[in-house]
Amino acid sequence: MKLLALETANEQCSVCIAEENQELYFQLDARAKAQTQTILPFIEQGLSQTGIQISDLTAIAFSRGPGSFSGVRINAAVTQALAWSNDLPVIPVSSLQALAQAAYRIAGLTEVTAVLDARMKEVYMASYQLDESGIMQAADEEQLLSYSGAEQAVKFTLIGSGSVLVKPEQIQYKDISATAQDIATIARIHAQQQNWVTAEQALPVYLRDNAWKKIPEQGTP
């Protein structure tokens, strides 16, 4: 099993190529909004360094949102194009679940409430608990909430960029962010079970239905 995992949903860009039990390639560009410049070169570099052809892949996994509108759209578009042209299945992964997985990878946290800044005085939010396979599984639904609504919905340790918007005093894990490594970790389990979709079903999840109308209103972080 060989997976190509892509993460551009939250302004950074990272690419990972992984087998069942090991990571073969990983590259991260932490610059904000540089996804369009780096994602394709990273993919090409990874395939070249590992000697893997796209046709050798079992599936392509991607962070399907919620997150930055442009970042989610880039991730889905690149994934669809590669999967369609190479007849590969796709594994969509929640960016909030990936954030929770990052909290386990980085800080060893096993119960988290993942929160991302959604702008417009709102956050994307969901809670997760570690299962016996070492994967963070959803304890509730993904939601788009106001700051006050999110404060009422906190279940576990707050993590992610939106955590300080919900509870300003809880800053310990605000800088944790997901990478393609976390997408790959989650996607491995789905690939083993052949739990995937076709290229045309690899759709982004925004939670905010009219996100495209509101970009000028979203402001800067």
ABEGO torsion letter per residue (X at the ends): XBBBBBBAAAGBBBBBBBBAABBABBBBBABBGAAAAAAAAAAAAAAAAAGBBAAABABBBBBAOBEBAAAAAAAAAAAAAAAAAAGBBBBBBBAAAAAAAAAAAAAGBABBBBBBBAEGGBBBBBBBBBBAAGBBBBABBBBBBBAAAAAAABABBBBEAAAAAABAABAAAAABBBBAAAAAAAAAAAAAAGBBBBAAABBBBAGBAAAAAAAAAAEBX
